[in-house]
Amino acid sequence: MRLEELKETLAEASQVFVLTDENVAQYWLPEVEHWLGCEQAEEIVVGAGESHKTLQTAQEVWETLLENNADRNAILVNLGGGTITDLGGFVASCYQRGIRFVNVPTTLLAMVDAAIGGKNGVNLGGCKNQIGTFTEPLEVMINPICLSSLPERELLSGLAEMVKYGFIADDALLKVNETNYEQYILRAGDLKRDIVDDDPTDMDQRKVLNFGHTLGHAIESFTMTTESPLTHGESVALGMWCALWLSIQQCGLHEEVLIDYEPKLRSLLAEAEVELHPEDIDAILSYLDHDKKNKDGHASFVLLKAVEKPIIDEEVPDELVRESLLELIKLVDEL
Ligand SMILES: NC(=O)c1ccc[n+]([C@@H]2O[C@H](COP(=O)([O-])OP(=O)(O)OC[C@H]3O[C@@H](n4cnc5c(N)ncnc54)[C@H](O)[C@@H]3O)[C@@H](O)[C@H]2O)c1
């Protein structure tokens, strides 16, 4: 859908609501409303960050929709990073059994990943994405100008998801960095679109997108309980290191791939304070029990036979998973 067409659709809706967070609201709310021609929209501003991706926030947004008499012909515009597109997609997909929503991603991570593909949801009990639906947005409108206000650390977080596409689908993306990322945004989004189109409900090949996420999510959930929470991308960058290490042990991946990744990992973690210790491993592993990537009680991984040759549903013995974390923690201490 082109911008003009989207503007017409928004103009024809019974009401337009714009959901955003307190940071994005400061920078982009009036500009984006103007861009979409919906200056009269009702604004719903929630707290920023992963800790607000909860059922409680969803309920607050539902109540605001109800108080404003939103009906099934209303449209919700989700303006923000992956936290907002995940939350807003979930809210819209459940409100009155589903209203239309548009994603306007404002982080690199959301532009290349979270806003695309219809997976949405909220966290529950400290575990990521436990409640959600598969519902496609009406449209994803990307305007890279929004990245001009993005903090460096959040940019690096998005680069990590782009590197993921490099490992699973197109090695050109392994070259992505802070100076050249703009030229890869469309390519990364197209890769995600293609993978999702083949498997919209994540039953088969879409699982390749979880490369680095099995342990990445566990690390992210664990650090959310500490003084030094890591971003989603930083956690995935660490999870990818473990996945590469496990791929060498279990799938014959060349060791050079891991060695080549280490400088990249260092740069992706440049703004992070990684506080992981061997005594944290049990706590990190406890989050794997709740991971949807689990199969028959075993953590199930996406591993690589080679770059661009992912294998899904790889069962890895618990001891090897533990060892990968121990090796990661040793490496991070040296970084
Ligand atoms: N649904 C999916 O397919 C999918 C895929 C990947 C990640 N995710 C989810 O995405 C979330 C992470 O998304 P994220 O990294 O975008 O985090 P985020 O949405 O929490 O944004 C990170 C921070 O940047 C701020 N911010 C956003 N845009 C800004 C801008 N333009 N200028 C200044 N500040 C800005 C936000 O307020 C927040 O503080 C996680 O919850 C993850 O689980 C979902």
The ligand as an SDF file (V2000), in Angstrom:
LIG
                    3D

 44 48  0  0  0  0  0  0  0  0999 V2000
    7.4950   -9.6290   16.6740 N   0  0  0  0  0  0  0  0  0  0  0  0
    8.6630   -9.9440   16.1950 C   0  0  0  0  0  0  0  0  0  0  0  0
    8.7800  -10.6170   15.1680 O   0  0  0  0  0  0  0  0  0  0  0  0
    9.8860   -9.4660   16.9130 C   0  0  0  0  0  0  0  0  0  0  0  0
   11.1520   -9.6300   16.3320 C   0  0  0  0  0  0  0  0  0  0  0  0
   12.2600   -9.1260   17.0020 C   0  0  0  0  0  0  0  0  0  0  0  0
   12.0940   -8.4780   18.2260 C   0  0  0  0  0  0  0  0  0  0  0  0
   10.8550   -8.3470   18.7580 N   0  0  0  0  0  0  0  0  0  0  0  0
   10.6530   -7.6500   20.0270 C   0  0  0  0  0  0  0  0  0  0  0  0
   11.0400   -6.2980   19.8630 O   0  0  0  0  0  0  0  0  0  0  0  0
   11.3780   -5.7540   21.1420 C   0  0  0  0  0  0  0  0  0  0  0  0
   12.6470   -4.9570   21.0230 C   0  0  0  0  0  0  0  0  0  0  0  0
   12.4210   -3.8970   20.1540 O   0  0  0  0  0  0  0  0  0  0  0  0
   13.3520   -2.6030   20.1390 P   0  0  0  0  0  0  0  0  0  0  0  0
   14.7490   -3.0040   20.2190 O   0  0  0  0  0  0  0  0  0  0  0  0
   12.8810   -1.7710   19.0180 O   0  0  0  0  0  0  0  0  0  0  0  0
   13.0500   -1.9630   21.5750 O   0  0  0  0  0  0  0  0  0  0  0  0
   12.0860   -0.8060   22.1180 P   0  0  0  0  0  0  0  0  0  0  0  0
   10.8420   -0.7020   21.3470 O   0  0  0  0  0  0  0  0  0  0  0  0
   11.9460   -1.0780   23.5760 O   0  0  0  0  0  0  0  0  0  0  0  0
   12.9320    0.5030   21.8760 O   0  0  0  0  0  0  0  0  0  0  0  0
   14.1680    0.6650   22.5200 C   0  0  0  0  0  0  0  0  0  0  0  0
   14.2840    2.0540   23.1530 C   0  0  0  0  0  0  0  0  0  0  0  0
   14.4510    3.0290   22.1260 O   0  0  0  0  0  0  0  0  0  0  0  0
   13.4930    4.0700   22.2880 C   0  0  0  0  0  0  0  0  0  0  0  0
   13.2000    4.5600   20.9400 N   0  0  0  0  0  0  0  0  0  0  0  0
   12.4940    3.9240   19.9750 C   0  0  0  0  0  0  0  0  0  0  0  0
   12.5650    4.6130   18.8270 N   0  0  0  0  0  0  0  0  0  0  0  0
   13.2980    5.7140   19.0800 C   0  0  0  0  0  0  0  0  0  0  0  0
   13.7320    6.8000   18.2810 C   0  0  0  0  0  0  0  0  0  0  0  0
   13.4720    6.8690   16.9760 N   0  0  0  0  0  0  0  0  0  0  0  0
   14.4670    7.7800   18.8720 N   0  0  0  0  0  0  0  0  0  0  0  0
   14.7910    7.6980   20.2050 C   0  0  0  0  0  0  0  0  0  0  0  0
   14.4340    6.6800   20.9940 N   0  0  0  0  0  0  0  0  0  0  0  0
   13.6950    5.6930   20.4360 C   0  0  0  0  0  0  0  0  0  0  0  0
   12.3340    3.4300   23.0080 C   0  0  0  0  0  0  0  0  0  0  0  0
   11.5760    4.3790   23.6960 O   0  0  0  0  0  0  0  0  0  0  0  0
   13.0550    2.4630   23.9470 C   0  0  0  0  0  0  0  0  0  0  0  0
   13.4790    3.1640   25.0940 O   0  0  0  0  0  0  0  0  0  0  0  0
   11.5240   -6.9300   22.0860 C   0  0  0  0  0  0  0  0  0  0  0  0
   10.4050   -6.9750   22.9380 O   0  0  0  0  0  0  0  0  0  0  0  0
   11.5180   -8.1310   21.1540 C   0  0  0  0  0  0  0  0  0  0  0  0
   10.9910   -9.2830   21.7860 O   0  0  0  0  0  0  0  0  0  0  0  0
    9.7550   -8.8120   18.1150 C   0  0  0  0  0  0  0  0  0  0  0  0
  1  2  1  0
  2  3  2  0
  2  4  1  0
  4  5  1  0
  4 44  2  0
  5  6  2  0
  6  7  1  0
  7  8  2  0
  8  9  1  0
  8 44  1  0
  9 10  1  0
  9 42  1  0
 10 11  1  0
 11 12  1  0
 11 40  1  0
 12 13  1  0
 13 14  1  0
 14 15  2  0
 14 16  1  0
 14 17  1  0
 17 18  1  0
 18 19  2  0
 18 20  1  0
 18 21  1  0
 21 22  1  0
 22 23  1  0
 23 24  1  0
 23 38  1  0
 24 25  1  0
 25 26  1  0
 25 36  1  0
 26 27  1  0
 26 35  1  0
 27 28  2  0
 28 29  1  0
 29 30  1  0
 29 35  2  0
 30 31  1  0
 30 32  2  0
 32 33  1  0
 33 34  2  0
 34 35  1  0
 36 37  1  0
 36 38  1  0
 38 39  1  0
 40 41  1  0
 40 42  1  0
 42 43  1  0
M  CHG  2   8   1  16  -1
M  END
$$$$
